[in-house]
Amino acid sequence: MTAQLALGCASEHKPAPLVVLDSQPEVKDFHYRADTYTVRKGDTLFAIAWYANKDYRDIARYNNLTVPYSIYPGQALRLQPAKAARNAVKEDSDQSVEAGQTTQILAKRRVDQPKEQAYRKSENNVNNQPVNSVKKPPQSVKNVTKKRFPAQVTTWVWPAKGKLTGTFNRSETGQKGIEISAAIGTPILASAAGKVVYAGNGLRGYGNLIIIKHTDSFLSAYAHNDSIAVSEQQWVDAGQQIARMGKSGTDFVKLHFEVRYRGKSLDPLRYLPKRQ
């Protein structure tokens, strides 16, 4: 079956994972729990996996997606293994899985585009907070050099300066990241080296969002940005500025930062260095 997606970040007053804001308090659990998901225009495999708290490689395997892992609007993706295979699921090889944006027509094409991809204007408006369309960064900030993902992350840095106002909670309804508050426009930095696999505002409640892939298993996310300074498929270094802090998709100026390993949320404070 498919289900309508309703997701978002935790509010300041009611922390919860992937939750819309206080304008919809009657909804308590926003995990996407359906067995299938219907691809929409602008979706990426990484974004779909983020919605569902799944490893993108598992979704690729469940749906027999092979390189270059094309998806298209209207396609129904299985989010659980087929019943006959659930007791005999094999691990993927070490081959890297890449995924990018969907096509604008109902026809398959390569999704991990080597050239720059245009951003789209989102129709989402959370708590009457406008989410500005993301502008393409200037050519000077682009780095399209081909690289390979390392076996592990060697360096983590704090994604922003400011006050730590929210911490990770591993309970089912707890906040699945940390929140840092500072002045609007405060630089947002890549917490580790990697490749930008999502940059846009299509995920409800996250505002202008960036997702960076660091290894075949580690991803990090940076939500509520005022502006984005990188593009999808761009490689970035640890500590490189990728955005500016804002309040897109929320009521407060803050950064919502998450770290995930194979689709599972982890406490970012386990990896970030201790502050001086």
Backbone bond lengths (Angstrom), bond angles and torsions (degrees), N, CA, C in turn:
res aa  C-N    CA-C-N  psi(-1)  N-CA   C-N-CA  omega(-1)  CA-C   N-CA-C  phi
1 M - - - 1.455 - - 1.515 109.07 -
2 T 1.323 115.74 162.80 1.452 120.04 175.36 1.507 108.40 -116.86
3 A 1.281 116.50 163.57 1.460 120.82 -178.85 1.500 109.42 -144.99
4 Q 1.324 115.81 153.66 1.464 120.08 177.38 1.512 108.91 -74.69
5 L 1.297 116.23 132.01 1.461 121.16 -176.34 1.513 110.71 -81.54
6 A 1.323 116.46 133.44 1.466 120.68 175.46 1.500 107.28 -141.16
7 L 1.309 115.24 100.59 1.449 120.48 -172.65 1.507 110.81 -132.20
8 G 1.338 115.92 169.27 1.451 119.64 174.48 1.490 110.84 169.38
9 C 1.311 116.98 177.45 1.451 122.19 -179.95 1.515 110.61 -85.72
10 A 1.298 115.44 164.48 1.445 121.18 177.44 1.511 110.51 -70.53
11 S 1.322 116.87 145.94 1.450 120.28 176.17 1.517 109.43 -84.26
12 E 1.329 115.39 173.89 1.453 120.19 179.91 1.526 111.11 -67.18
13 H 1.363 116.31 -28.96 1.454 119.13 -171.39 1.521 113.88 -103.86
14 K 1.314 117.17 -12.72 1.458 120.15 -176.13 1.517 109.84 -142.94
15 P 1.336 115.82 75.83 1.461 118.25 -175.29 1.514 112.01 -63.41
16 A 1.335 115.20 135.25 1.457 121.46 178.22 1.515 107.76 -164.42
17 P 1.308 117.90 154.63 1.466 119.78 -178.15 1.512 112.04 -77.28
18 L 1.318 117.59 133.03 1.449 123.27 174.84 1.521 111.63 47.15
19 V 1.323 116.03 57.67 1.451 121.74 -173.02 1.510 110.08 -118.95
20 V 1.352 116.98 142.60 1.442 119.30 173.89 1.510 108.85 -71.62
21 L 1.338 116.89 171.80 1.446 121.02 -171.54 1.530 112.29 -82.11
22 D 1.330 115.81 -175.73 1.454 121.08 -172.35 1.518 114.09 -63.31
23 S 1.343 118.12 -9.74 1.456 120.62 178.68 1.523 111.68 -67.58
24 Q 1.339 117.46 -15.19 1.456 121.17 -179.18 1.531 110.04 -131.76
25 P 1.326 117.53 58.98 1.467 120.31 -173.90 1.512 113.92 -68.20
26 E 1.351 117.72 -17.32 1.458 118.73 -177.00 1.521 111.75 -71.01
27 V 1.326 117.53 -18.37 1.459 120.68 179.03 1.520 108.38 -94.00
28 K 1.330 117.34 123.08 1.450 120.43 -171.88 1.523 113.93 -105.93
29 D 1.317 117.82 -26.51 1.461 119.60 -174.73 1.521 108.77 -130.56
30 F 1.344 116.21 119.05 1.449 120.24 -175.09 1.516 113.03 -115.92
31 H 1.321 116.94 17.32 1.458 118.24 170.77 1.521 108.39 -62.53
32 Y 1.319 116.92 136.76 1.457 120.98 177.11 1.514 107.53 -82.56
33 R 1.322 117.29 106.23 1.460 121.76 -169.56 1.524 113.85 -108.64
34 A 1.338 117.91 3.71 1.463 119.16 179.85 1.524 110.01 -68.28
35 D 1.307 116.25 160.14 1.462 121.38 -179.31 1.522 112.48 -79.47
36 T 1.353 116.06 -21.71 1.459 119.76 179.03 1.525 109.69 -133.81
37 Y 1.306 115.21 160.62 1.472 121.25 177.25 1.528 108.07 -135.19
38 T 1.334 116.27 131.96 1.459 120.92 178.92 1.522 109.59 -91.15
39 V 1.310 116.50 119.56 1.465 122.36 -176.02 1.521 110.31 -64.49
40 R 1.336 115.16 136.49 1.451 122.20 176.55 1.526 109.94 -114.06
41 K 1.310 115.82 161.23 1.455 121.10 178.23 1.523 109.79 -56.15
42 G 1.330 116.85 131.97 1.456 121.93 178.75 1.518 114.54 91.78
43 D 1.339 118.25 -11.17 1.464 120.61 179.38 1.526 110.66 -66.66
44 T 1.313 115.72 151.59 1.454 122.08 168.65 1.518 107.91 -124.16
45 L 1.309 116.30 161.08 1.454 119.84 178.34 1.531 110.37 -61.71
46 F 1.339 116.30 -36.39 1.460 120.30 178.95 1.524 110.92 -66.14
47 A 1.334 117.20 -42.05 1.461 120.32 179.92 1.523 110.93 -65.27
48 I 1.326 117.45 -42.30 1.461 121.07 178.55 1.526 110.55 -62.39
49 A 1.330 115.77 -42.82 1.464 119.56 177.90 1.524 110.61 -63.46
50 W 1.335 116.49 -37.07 1.475 121.02 178.90 1.524 109.85 -64.04
51 Y 1.353 116.79 -43.53 1.468 121.12 177.51 1.523 111.04 -55.16
52 A 1.318 115.23 -45.34 1.451 121.06 -168.98 1.527 114.36 -94.29
53 N 1.343 116.75 2.02 1.469 120.43 -176.23 1.525 111.33 55.75
54 K 1.335 115.01 45.04 1.455 121.58 -179.66 1.525 109.75 -120.18
55 D 1.327 115.05 161.45 1.451 121.25 171.08 1.529 107.34 -80.85
56 Y 1.332 117.16 128.84 1.458 120.24 -177.99 1.532 111.59 -59.22
57 R 1.326 117.48 -29.70 1.460 120.40 179.61 1.535 111.62 -69.37
58 D 1.340 115.97 -33.06 1.458 119.20 176.91 1.523 110.39 -66.45
59 I 1.335 116.73 -44.38 1.463 119.64 179.23 1.516 110.26 -61.43
60 A 1.327 116.50 -41.11 1.470 119.72 177.47 1.526 110.42 -59.91
61 R 1.329 117.03 -42.19 1.467 120.71 -178.93 1.526 111.60 -68.52
62 Y 1.350 116.72 -41.90 1.464 119.62 -179.46 1.527 111.86 -60.45
63 N 1.328 116.01 -28.52 1.462 120.46 -174.49 1.526 113.37 -108.21
64 N 1.326 116.03 12.41 1.470 121.23 178.37 1.525 112.52 54.37
65 L 1.342 115.62 37.54 1.459 120.79 178.05 1.521 108.57 -83.45
66 T 1.303 115.83 130.04 1.456 121.15 177.85 1.520 109.63 -119.15
67 V 1.324 115.18 161.89 1.456 120.90 -179.05 1.528 109.90 -52.41
68 P 1.344 119.68 127.95 1.468 126.99 13.85 1.529 114.68 -95.80
69 Y 1.326 119.29 26.04 1.459 123.97 172.39 1.526 112.93 57.00
70 S 1.326 115.51 60.24 1.465 121.11 -179.67 1.525 111.49 -76.80
71 I 1.328 115.83 135.86 1.458 122.36 171.11 1.519 107.55 -131.49
72 Y 1.341 117.16 158.86 1.454 119.92 -175.08 1.528 109.64 -148.00
73 P 1.348 117.57 152.81 1.471 120.89 -179.60 1.524 111.66 -55.97
74 G 1.322 115.17 136.97 1.455 120.74 -179.39 1.512 113.84 92.71
75 Q 1.317 117.19 -13.11 1.465 120.98 179.87 1.524 109.78 -73.22
76 A 1.311 117.54 134.50 1.459 122.65 176.91 1.522 108.64 -93.89
77 L 1.313 116.46 115.61 1.453 121.39 179.67 1.525 110.35 -99.26
78 R 1.309 116.34 132.13 1.454 121.35 175.41 1.520 109.06 -76.54
79 L 1.336 116.88 130.86 1.461 122.13 179.66 1.523 112.46 -103.11
80 Q 1.317 116.30 -3.56 1.462 121.99 176.88 1.523 107.73 -128.37
81 P 1.322 117.85 152.71 1.469 118.97 177.61 1.516 110.86 -67.03
82 A 1.320 115.92 151.63 1.464 120.02 176.38 1.524 109.22 -58.92
83 K 1.318 117.39 145.35 1.462 120.96 -175.31 1.512 112.41 -55.15
84 A 1.305 116.72 -38.74 1.459 119.90 -177.60 1.514 112.64 -69.51
85 A 1.344 115.43 -18.60 1.458 118.85 -175.74 1.514 113.28 -107.48
86 R 1.323 118.56 -2.99 1.454 120.24 -173.46 1.521 113.35 -64.37
87 N 1.319 117.18 -26.68 1.457 119.92 -179.87 1.519 112.43 -95.64
88 A 1.314 116.34 3.52 1.466 119.10 -178.06 1.520 111.25 -140.47
89 V 1.344 115.85 37.57 1.459 120.22 179.86 1.513 109.49 -76.06
90 K 1.319 116.70 128.39 1.448 121.65 178.85 1.513 110.46 -101.45
91 E 1.333 115.89 148.59 1.456 120.54 178.34 1.514 110.27 -69.76
92 D 1.324 115.58 147.13 1.458 120.16 175.05 1.511 109.85 -66.61
93 S 1.322 115.72 159.23 1.461 120.23 172.52 1.511 108.52 -71.17
94 D 1.337 116.80 179.05 1.453 121.10 -178.77 1.521 112.42 -77.82
95 Q 1.335 116.22 2.72 1.453 119.15 -179.14 1.513 110.44 -65.05
96 S 1.319 117.85 134.28 1.455 122.53 -178.03 1.512 110.77 -72.04
97 V 1.350 116.48 139.08 1.450 122.33 175.85 1.509 108.36 -101.96
98 E 1.310 116.96 126.28 1.453 121.58 177.73 1.519 109.22 -115.32
99 A 1.321 116.96 143.21 1.455 120.55 177.42 1.502 109.25 -146.60
100 G 1.331 116.57 148.18 1.451 119.95 -178.07 1.500 110.48 -137.20
101 Q 1.305 117.17 -151.75 1.441 121.15 -175.52 1.514 111.83 -77.61
102 T 1.348 114.32 156.18 1.446 120.03 177.94 1.517 110.38 -78.41
103 T 1.311 115.11 167.98 1.450 119.79 176.66 1.521 109.99 -75.32
104 Q 1.304 117.35 164.84 1.453 122.24 176.43 1.522 111.29 -92.96
105 I 1.340 117.85 -4.61 1.442 122.49 175.91 1.508 107.93 -126.95
106 L 1.321 117.14 167.07 1.455 120.84 -177.55 1.518 110.64 -82.63
107 A 1.298 115.27 61.54 1.466 121.72 176.92 1.506 107.36 -145.96
108 K 1.331 116.91 141.86 1.445 120.85 -177.94 1.517 110.54 -75.62
109 R 1.326 114.58 146.59 1.453 120.99 171.31 1.513 107.47 -154.85
110 R 1.318 116.77 171.40 1.449 120.80 178.95 1.522 109.25 -61.50
111 V 1.360 116.88 135.43 1.454 119.55 -176.14 1.514 113.13 -104.89
112 D 1.314 118.75 -21.91 1.465 120.15 176.97 1.519 107.37 -92.88
113 Q 1.320 115.14 76.92 1.449 120.16 -172.94 1.524 111.17 -70.52
114 P 1.335 118.56 132.64 1.457 120.54 177.65 1.520 112.47 -72.73
115 K 1.326 117.43 -23.96 1.455 119.66 179.12 1.518 109.72 -91.31
116 E 1.339 116.18 168.11 1.453 119.83 -177.81 1.515 110.14 -64.92
117 Q 1.338 116.03 148.72 1.442 120.87 -179.19 1.518 108.65 -112.71
118 A 1.311 116.61 142.73 1.457 120.92 -179.81 1.516 109.55 -75.57
119 Y 1.310 116.13 145.60 1.454 121.29 174.52 1.522 108.10 -86.63
120 R 1.313 114.96 154.36 1.450 118.54 179.25 1.509 109.48 -115.73
121 K 1.314 116.63 153.32 1.452 121.63 178.41 1.515 109.39 -81.70
122 S 1.313 116.70 126.29 1.457 120.66 -177.84 1.520 110.40 -84.39
123 E 1.338 114.94 148.68 1.448 119.99 176.10 1.515 111.39 -90.38
124 N 1.334 116.73 -3.71 1.456 120.02 -176.28 1.515 111.02 -71.49
125 N 1.332 116.40 141.60 1.451 122.44 176.47 1.507 106.54 -147.25
126 V 1.332 117.80 103.92 1.448 122.66 -172.33 1.514 109.93 -98.22
127 N 1.353 116.79 128.76 1.460 121.25 -179.93 1.520 111.76 53.32
128 N 1.323 116.68 33.92 1.463 121.57 -179.25 1.511 113.53 60.99
129 Q 1.334 116.45 19.92 1.455 121.38 175.77 1.519 108.05 -94.30
130 P 1.330 118.06 113.44 1.473 118.84 -178.49 1.511 111.70 -65.34
131 V 1.327 115.87 139.57 1.454 121.99 174.85 1.518 107.67 -105.32
132 N 1.309 116.45 109.48 1.453 120.35 -176.77 1.524 110.96 -66.96
133 S 1.310 115.96 141.85 1.453 119.22 174.70 1.511 108.86 -64.70
134 V 1.328 115.81 145.22 1.454 121.03 -175.11 1.515 109.74 -87.07
135 K 1.309 116.22 125.99 1.448 120.85 179.90 1.521 110.58 -87.49
136 K 1.326 115.24 148.97 1.452 119.82 178.37 1.519 109.72 -67.19
137 P 1.346 118.56 135.06 1.454 120.94 -179.35 1.513 110.39 -70.70
138 P 1.339 117.38 158.69 1.461 119.93 177.28 1.514 111.07 -64.54
139 Q 1.320 115.71 156.67 1.462 121.10 -176.96 1.520 111.76 -58.02
140 S 1.343 117.12 -27.61 1.458 120.71 -175.14 1.516 113.47 -65.98
141 V 1.366 117.56 -20.96 1.462 119.01 -177.33 1.514 112.12 -93.50
142 K 1.315 118.29 -0.56 1.451 120.25 -174.13 1.524 112.34 -87.92
143 N 1.319 114.39 144.36 1.457 120.89 178.18 1.511 106.74 -139.13
144 V 1.295 117.52 100.49 1.456 121.26 -173.41 1.526 112.04 -104.90
145 T 1.326 117.21 15.86 1.458 120.87 179.75 1.533 110.29 -61.78
146 K 1.316 116.57 133.33 1.460 120.80 178.27 1.521 110.57 -67.05
147 K 1.329 116.39 132.44 1.446 121.35 178.47 1.520 108.88 -139.88
148 R 1.320 115.32 169.03 1.456 121.23 175.65 1.515 108.33 -116.45
149 F 1.315 116.20 150.20 1.454 120.04 179.62 1.527 110.12 -76.20
150 P 1.329 117.32 136.72 1.467 120.45 179.40 1.519 110.86 -72.88
151 A 1.316 115.64 166.15 1.464 120.22 178.86 1.520 111.72 -70.88
152 Q 1.346 116.66 -28.68 1.461 120.62 179.42 1.521 109.81 -152.26
153 V 1.325 115.07 161.31 1.460 120.92 176.75 1.521 108.19 -81.53
154 T 1.313 116.66 125.09 1.465 120.63 -178.13 1.522 113.01 -95.70
155 T 1.329 117.84 -24.60 1.464 121.17 -176.95 1.515 110.78 -139.55
156 W 1.334 115.92 127.70 1.457 122.57 172.62 1.526 108.51 -116.21
157 V 1.318 116.75 140.31 1.464 121.08 175.52 1.526 108.11 -131.35
158 W 1.332 116.22 158.92 1.459 120.18 177.89 1.525 109.37 -66.11
159 P 1.330 117.38 137.30 1.461 120.29 -177.17 1.524 114.82 -77.03
160 A 1.331 117.51 -12.18 1.464 119.97 178.96 1.518 109.63 -167.95
161 K 1.320 115.29 155.22 1.459 121.22 170.33 1.522 107.89 -85.85
162 G 1.326 116.15 150.60 1.453 119.67 179.55 1.517 111.14 144.68
163 K 1.319 115.50 -174.53 1.460 122.45 -178.04 1.519 110.20 -89.62
164 L 1.320 116.49 132.55 1.456 121.67 176.20 1.531 107.95 -75.88
165 T 1.326 117.20 109.72 1.464 121.64 -174.51 1.515 113.87 -110.93
166 G 1.313 117.53 -5.09 1.457 120.65 177.74 1.514 109.79 -151.53
167 T 1.326 117.14 138.80 1.465 120.93 -178.70 1.523 110.88 -122.41
168 F 1.311 114.14 164.81 1.460 122.72 -177.60 1.524 110.94 -68.67
169 N 1.327 115.75 140.76 1.462 121.97 176.60 1.516 107.52 -132.96
170 R 1.321 116.94 118.37 1.457 120.19 -173.29 1.527 113.93 -83.02
171 S 1.337 118.51 3.66 1.459 119.47 175.74 1.525 110.00 -69.69
172 E 1.316 116.30 164.99 1.466 121.14 -175.62 1.519 111.92 -57.66
173 T 1.347 116.79 -37.09 1.463 120.32 -178.74 1.525 112.28 -104.09
174 G 1.318 116.47 12.05 1.459 119.82 -177.85 1.512 113.35 -79.95
175 Q 1.310 115.98 165.92 1.464 122.04 179.38 1.518 110.15 -72.56
176 K 1.318 116.64 129.04 1.455 121.24 -174.14 1.527 112.44 -98.07
177 G 1.313 116.63 39.62 1.449 121.59 177.73 1.512 109.53 -175.94
178 I 1.323 116.36 -166.15 1.460 121.33 175.49 1.519 108.82 -121.79
179 E 1.335 115.77 161.59 1.453 120.53 177.19 1.525 109.60 -127.48
180 I 1.322 115.77 136.90 1.452 123.24 -179.74 1.515 107.85 -123.38
181 S 1.329 116.96 128.02 1.456 121.90 -179.30 1.521 110.56 -109.54
182 A 1.324 116.12 137.42 1.461 122.91 178.37 1.526 107.38 -161.08
183 A 1.325 116.49 -173.25 1.463 121.01 -178.93 1.520 110.55 -71.00
184 I 1.315 116.14 148.41 1.456 120.45 176.64 1.535 109.34 -58.60
185 G 1.303 116.35 137.60 1.458 121.05 -177.99 1.512 114.57 92.88
186 T 1.349 117.23 -4.79 1.464 120.25 178.05 1.533 109.24 -58.76
187 P 1.331 118.29 134.23 1.479 120.01 -178.70 1.525 112.40 -59.87
188 I 1.317 115.95 137.12 1.459 123.65 173.12 1.527 106.52 -105.99
189 L 1.325 116.70 129.67 1.462 122.06 -174.47 1.522 111.54 -114.09
190 A 1.315 115.62 147.99 1.464 119.71 172.82 1.524 108.19 -64.70
191 S 1.325 116.96 126.53 1.458 120.37 -175.86 1.520 112.46 -74.70
192 A 1.308 117.30 -19.49 1.464 123.06 176.13 1.527 107.24 -157.20
193 A 1.309 115.82 161.33 1.466 120.35 179.36 1.529 109.64 -66.66
194 G 1.319 116.03 148.99 1.455 119.17 178.25 1.511 112.58 169.87
195 K 1.334 115.53 -162.41 1.452 122.94 -176.49 1.522 109.78 -120.17
196 V 1.325 117.23 132.85 1.456 122.04 178.28 1.533 107.99 -72.30
197 V 1.335 116.27 117.78 1.461 120.35 -178.36 1.528 111.70 -108.90
198 Y 1.335 117.28 -8.99 1.459 121.16 173.13 1.513 108.22 -153.58
199 A 1.328 116.03 134.81 1.466 122.13 175.83 1.514 107.24 -150.43
200 G 1.313 116.92 103.52 1.452 120.43 -177.34 1.514 111.61 176.42
201 N 1.326 116.52 -164.97 1.463 120.80 -177.72 1.522 111.92 -133.07
202 G 1.329 116.86 37.24 1.451 121.16 -178.37 1.516 115.03 -88.82
203 L 1.329 119.17 -9.77 1.457 121.50 -179.57 1.512 109.12 -96.42
204 R 1.311 116.26 112.74 1.450 121.81 -173.77 1.523 111.86 -56.89
205 G 1.339 115.52 131.52 1.448 120.82 176.19 1.501 114.78 91.07
206 Y 1.339 118.69 -11.92 1.452 122.10 179.89 1.525 112.59 -98.61
207 G 1.318 117.77 -9.70 1.456 119.60 -177.06 1.513 111.01 61.93
208 N 1.316 115.84 -145.16 1.465 120.57 176.32 1.526 108.20 -73.76
209 L 1.313 115.90 113.76 1.466 122.69 -169.77 1.516 111.59 -120.25
210 I 1.324 115.48 143.45 1.461 122.58 173.31 1.527 107.95 -124.33
211 I 1.337 117.04 133.27 1.461 121.76 171.82 1.521 107.31 -119.57
212 I 1.326 116.03 129.69 1.467 121.87 -179.45 1.527 109.14 -117.29
213 K 1.319 115.66 132.82 1.459 122.06 176.03 1.524 107.74 -96.23
214 H 1.342 116.76 123.58 1.470 121.54 -176.05 1.530 112.57 -101.05
215 T 1.308 115.90 -39.52 1.468 122.38 174.79 1.526 105.78 -139.07
216 D 1.317 117.38 -175.61 1.456 119.11 176.65 1.524 111.71 -65.26
217 S 1.338 118.12 -13.77 1.455 121.48 -176.35 1.522 114.60 -118.31
218 F 1.331 118.79 -27.91 1.460 122.56 -175.05 1.522 112.12 -97.06
219 L 1.347 115.17 132.33 1.457 122.90 172.46 1.527 108.53 -130.09
220 S 1.328 116.68 152.50 1.457 120.84 171.24 1.514 108.48 -132.93
221 A 1.341 116.60 153.45 1.464 121.22 -177.17 1.519 110.40 -133.42
222 Y 1.344 115.55 147.71 1.462 124.09 -175.05 1.525 107.46 -134.21
223 A 1.347 116.90 110.23 1.459 120.45 -171.59 1.523 112.88 -112.46
224 H 1.339 115.40 161.40 1.469 126.27 174.50 1.523 113.38 72.62
225 N 1.326 117.56 24.16 1.462 119.70 -178.56 1.524 112.01 -65.88
226 D 1.332 115.04 148.29 1.459 120.65 174.22 1.522 110.11 -76.25
227 S 1.326 116.42 -39.90 1.457 121.66 177.04 1.514 108.89 -148.83
228 I 1.329 115.42 155.96 1.458 122.18 -178.85 1.522 109.40 -115.54
229 A 1.333 116.58 135.11 1.466 121.69 -174.41 1.520 113.23 -112.24
230 V 1.327 117.52 9.41 1.462 121.09 179.78 1.517 108.86 -130.64
231 S 1.314 115.92 166.86 1.466 120.70 178.77 1.521 109.74 -124.42
232 E 1.339 115.86 159.54 1.460 119.91 178.11 1.522 110.46 -60.13
233 Q 1.313 115.34 144.84 1.467 125.96 -178.66 1.529 112.44 80.42
234 Q 1.313 118.33 -0.51 1.465 120.99 -179.57 1.528 110.71 -83.93
235 W 1.323 115.57 136.05 1.462 121.04 174.10 1.522 109.20 -86.09
236 V 1.344 116.31 139.87 1.459 121.37 -179.63 1.518 109.85 -131.31
237 D 1.321 116.15 157.99 1.452 122.49 178.10 1.524 109.98 -99.30
238 A 1.318 117.15 157.80 1.458 121.45 174.30 1.523 108.85 -60.83
239 G 1.326 116.78 129.71 1.457 121.16 -179.65 1.509 114.48 88.68
240 Q 1.314 118.30 -4.11 1.470 121.49 178.74 1.524 109.72 -74.99
241 Q 1.337 117.06 136.90 1.453 119.39 178.27 1.519 110.15 -69.29
242 I 1.337 115.31 131.79 1.461 120.74 -178.95 1.526 112.13 -121.00
243 A 1.340 117.34 -15.59 1.459 120.29 -176.26 1.525 109.44 -166.70
244 R 1.337 114.59 -178.98 1.465 121.83 173.31 1.527 108.52 -126.42
245 M 1.323 115.50 140.54 1.459 121.04 -176.09 1.524 111.12 -64.16
246 G 1.322 114.69 142.42 1.454 120.22 178.75 1.511 111.56 -154.52
247 K 1.332 115.78 -157.19 1.462 121.14 179.32 1.522 111.03 -136.52
248 S 1.318 117.05 31.26 1.465 119.72 177.52 1.523 109.67 -64.16
249 G 1.317 116.08 128.48 1.452 120.44 179.57 1.508 115.23 78.38
250 T 1.338 118.06 10.54 1.456 120.93 179.61 1.528 109.11 -153.73
251 D 1.332 116.81 178.56 1.465 121.30 -177.33 1.517 113.46 -98.43
252 F 1.328 117.41 -10.10 1.458 121.11 -173.11 1.521 110.68 -127.19
253 V 1.325 115.96 145.68 1.464 120.44 175.26 1.527 107.52 -72.77
254 K 1.324 116.43 118.59 1.462 120.27 -177.57 1.521 109.87 -168.52
255 L 1.316 115.02 163.99 1.460 122.45 168.13 1.515 107.87 -109.70
256 H 1.320 116.35 126.45 1.467 121.11 169.58 1.522 106.01 -100.48
257 F 1.336 116.65 119.61 1.460 121.94 -172.74 1.524 109.74 -122.05
258 E 1.330 116.08 130.52 1.460 121.43 179.46 1.523 111.02 -129.02
259 V 1.328 114.82 152.18 1.465 122.78 172.40 1.519 107.32 -126.81
260 R 1.327 116.36 132.85 1.466 120.07 177.99 1.524 110.60 -130.80
261 Y 1.324 114.59 143.40 1.459 122.53 176.29 1.516 108.17 -121.12
262 R 1.327 116.39 115.66 1.462 122.49 -177.59 1.526 111.01 51.85
263 G 1.324 116.00 41.18 1.451 122.18 175.74 1.513 115.08 86.33
264 K 1.328 118.67 -7.96 1.456 121.68 -178.01 1.530 110.57 -98.97
265 S 1.334 116.00 135.76 1.458 121.35 -179.41 1.519 111.02 -71.95
266 L 1.331 115.63 136.77 1.453 122.79 178.29 1.522 109.59 -123.65
267 D 1.314 116.62 157.72 1.457 121.05 177.32 1.526 109.02 -74.34
268 P 1.335 118.84 113.68 1.469 120.36 -179.58 1.518 113.70 -58.65
269 L 1.331 117.61 -27.56 1.467 120.28 -178.03 1.527 111.90 -67.51
270 R 1.315 117.38 -15.88 1.468 120.42 175.78 1.527 111.12 -71.31
271 Y 1.314 116.20 -22.35 1.469 120.72 -174.19 1.524 113.14 -110.69
272 L 1.317 117.45 -30.75 1.463 119.79 -178.84 1.524 110.14 -72.43
273 P 1.338 117.53 144.29 1.474 119.94 178.78 1.519 110.67 -66.86
274 K 1.331 115.61 154.71 1.467 119.80 177.84 1.518 109.59 -66.76
275 R 1.316 115.75 136.59 1.457 120.64 178.95 1.514 110.32 -74.14
276 Q 1.325 114.47 143.00 1.467 120.12 179.74 1.524 110.64 -76.43
